[in-house]
Amino acid sequence: MIFTLISLIRQAALLTVATLLLTGCELFEFSPNDVRAPAADRDLTAKNLARLQAQPKPTGGDTLRFVFTGDSQRFYEEIGPLVESVNRQRGISALVVAGDIADFGLRREMQWVNDRLRHLKVPYLTVIGNHDQVANGRQAYQEIFGPLNYTFTYDRTRFILIDTNSREYGFNGKVPDVGWLQQQLADTVGIRRQIVLCHVPPSNEDFDPALVKPFTEALAKAPRLLFHLNGHAHSFSISEPYADGVTYINSFAFEKRQYVILTVWGADQFKLEKVAF
Amino acid sequence: MLLSTLPASAQITDSASTTSGRRWYVPKHAVLQAAGGIGMVSGGVGYSVFRQRLDVDVLAGYVPQRYAGTKALGIFTLKTTYTPYTIPLRNAAWCLHPFSFGGLVNYTPSRTLNRSRDEKYYDGYYWWSSTIRFGAFVGGRVARGLKPAGSGQPRMVSLYYELGTNDLYVVSKATNLSGLKVTDILTLGVGGKFTF
């Protein structure tokens, strides 16, 4: 009797040890605020951009189609259905997330989102949101995803992704970096259209009030700007708040179980579709 | 000569008032832990009460800059562990504590973090604290008795593991019951205690 009990305990112990060894590395956490992640979970922006540049464009002519989402923060149940829905769409080149990948600014949250979004058939790209900067989040975002301000060009369309979360820096007058934005907008060699993607729009109280004017003026002056895409508000909207010819579109948050497909062609043509999932 | 007689006389007076044979405020054990969400390494001291079943430990943890981004993290933890069962093993020096559970609270100084309660936010902008974490864990321990100290004080060394989680991970799981797995929110820590 005691003998069988001991052998049972021994088996259970062996099984536990084996399981712990297999999953141990991921579980062996120094702090929820550490930025330690396996190589597969790091530099995701660079990896997704490499994938994007390597993939042949699925749409003909000068037409480009991509999915526009935002605010995945702590809506893990919605990611699976979103991925399934996007994977059924035709002609999509990429998916973009307009910030707030995480809710608490923790590295593990960003990994949870990537664990699910990596099942997309297309590459996905992100811009940093305010929730991604709480605690040690800014460091975690840079480790898991990459730079806070960056650009990429696909099908002669220049995407400019910029950190506009001014409140996270205590409105220090440097975020968003308007000088950098102007430089990117001025560089139009080989560019047919420009798209700016950020998290906090200039109309929001979390955007540095001192930078609203220079930021919106830079956009209004941009020679080939198609629209300004942002998240933060969680509900979809499209408007021209500054009556300066610049269209501002706010994404659906993941919790709304809807996303937007943007199809762009020509110099300034676009079609917007809302998809429920 | 004087030095060698002092501890002996101190022990006699102490053992009359306490069973442990030393001042109440002297820690009963030292702890060294790896991971478990409270530092790459953390170390501290603690007390055992209720027939050695309840341990209360204070630890200071460290995450080097390499794993923290721009600045190393310091983490200060208060932890309590309840270990209800003791199974003596065939070799009398060893015993097994198959199950323990406990809770902890820790503080990561805001010097290294973008604090969620900073003055740049209005009240309630973020509902949680980014510097204070609450955690809970289950685990187990094996212990081995050592030769008693010169004073007769029993000594022991033990190794433990802890599977735990923290409040923010629990909130993530509780609001995504089918969206996150239990293993998604678990952390593992291992450590040793030296009872002196």
HADDOCK unambig.tbl for C-alpha pairs under 7 A between the chains (distance, minus, plus):
assign (segid A and resid 27 and name CA) (segid B and resid 186 and name CA) 6.07 0.50 0.50
assign (segid A and resid 27 and name CA) (segid B and resid 187 and name CA) 4.42 0.50 0.50
assign (segid A and resid 27 and name CA) (segid B and resid 188 and name CA) 5.14 0.50 0.50
assign (segid A and resid 28 and name CA) (segid B and resid 35 and name CA) 5.61 0.50 0.50
assign (segid A and resid 28 and name CA) (segid B and resid 36 and name CA) 6.33 0.50 0.50
assign (segid A and resid 28 and name CA) (segid B and resid 187 and name CA) 5.81 0.50 0.50
assign (segid A and resid 28 and name CA) (segid B and resid 188 and name CA) 4.75 0.50 0.50
assign (segid A and resid 28 and name CA) (segid B and resid 189 and name CA) 6.20 0.50 0.50
assign (segid A and resid 29 and name CA) (segid B and resid 35 and name CA) 5.19 0.50 0.50
assign (segid A and resid 29 and name CA) (segid B and resid 36 and name CA) 5.60 0.50 0.50
assign (segid A and resid 29 and name CA) (segid B and resid 37 and name CA) 5.13 0.50 0.50
assign (segid A and resid 29 and name CA) (segid B and resid 187 and name CA) 5.75 0.50 0.50
assign (segid A and resid 29 and name CA) (segid B and resid 188 and name CA) 6.55 0.50 0.50
assign (segid A and resid 30 and name CA) (segid B and resid 35 and name CA) 4.38 0.50 0.50
assign (segid A and resid 30 and name CA) (segid B and resid 36 and name CA) 6.20 0.50 0.50
assign (segid A and resid 30 and name CA) (segid B and resid 37 and name CA) 4.68 0.50 0.50
assign (segid A and resid 30 and name CA) (segid B and resid 38 and name CA) 6.05 0.50 0.50
assign (segid A and resid 30 and name CA) (segid B and resid 39 and name CA) 4.62 0.50 0.50
assign (segid A and resid 30 and name CA) (segid B and resid 40 and name CA) 4.51 0.50 0.50
assign (segid A and resid 30 and name CA) (segid B and resid 63 and name CA) 6.58 0.50 0.50
assign (segid A and resid 31 and name CA) (segid B and resid 37 and name CA) 4.02 0.50 0.50
assign (segid A and resid 31 and name CA) (segid B and resid 38 and name CA) 5.61 0.50 0.50
assign (segid A and resid 31 and name CA) (segid B and resid 39 and name CA) 5.79 0.50 0.50
assign (segid A and resid 32 and name CA) (segid B and resid 37 and name CA) 6.18 0.50 0.50
assign (segid A and resid 34 and name CA) (segid B and resid 67 and name CA) 5.72 0.50 0.50
assign (segid A and resid 34 and name CA) (segid B and resid 68 and name CA) 4.75 0.50 0.50
assign (segid A and resid 35 and name CA) (segid B and resid 67 and name CA) 5.43 0.50 0.50
assign (segid A and resid 35 and name CA) (segid B and resid 68 and name CA) 5.32 0.50 0.50
assign (segid A and resid 35 and name CA) (segid B and resid 69 and name CA) 6.49 0.50 0.50
assign (segid A and resid 36 and name CA) (segid B and resid 67 and name CA) 5.26 0.50 0.50
assign (segid A and resid 74 and name CA) (segid B and resid 172 and name CA) 6.22 0.50 0.50
assign (segid A and resid 76 and name CA) (segid B and resid 176 and name CA) 6.14 0.50 0.50
assign (segid A and resid 76 and name CA) (segid B and resid 179 and name CA) 4.89 0.50 0.50
assign (segid A and resid 76 and name CA) (segid B and resid 180 and name CA) 6.75 0.50 0.50
assign (segid A and resid 77 and name CA) (segid B and resid 176 and name CA) 5.75 0.50 0.50
assign (segid A and resid 77 and name CA) (segid B and resid 178 and name CA) 6.32 0.50 0.50
assign (segid A and resid 77 and name CA) (segid B and resid 179 and name CA) 4.03 0.50 0.50
assign (segid A and resid 134 and name CA) (segid B and resid 114 and name CA) 5.36 0.50 0.50
assign (segid A and resid 134 and name CA) (segid B and resid 115 and name CA) 6.66 0.50 0.50
assign (segid A and resid 134 and name CA) (segid B and resid 116 and name CA) 6.14 0.50 0.50
assign (segid A and resid 135 and name CA) (segid B and resid 113 and name CA) 4.64 0.50 0.50
assign (segid A and resid 135 and name CA) (segid B and resid 114 and name CA) 4.40 0.50 0.50
assign (segid A and resid 135 and name CA) (segid B and resid 115 and name CA) 5.62 0.50 0.50
assign (segid A and resid 135 and name CA) (segid B and resid 116 and name CA) 6.77 0.50 0.50
assign (segid A and resid 135 and name CA) (segid B and resid 130 and name CA) 5.33 0.50 0.50
assign (segid A and resid 136 and name CA) (segid B and resid 113 and name CA) 5.22 0.50 0.50
assign (segid A and resid 136 and name CA) (segid B and resid 114 and name CA) 6.26 0.50 0.50
assign (segid A and resid 139 and name CA) (segid B and resid 69 and name CA) 5.27 0.50 0.50
assign (segid A and resid 167 and name CA) (segid B and resid 120 and name CA) 6.58 0.50 0.50
assign (segid A and resid 170 and name CA) (segid B and resid 120 and name CA) 5.27 0.50 0.50
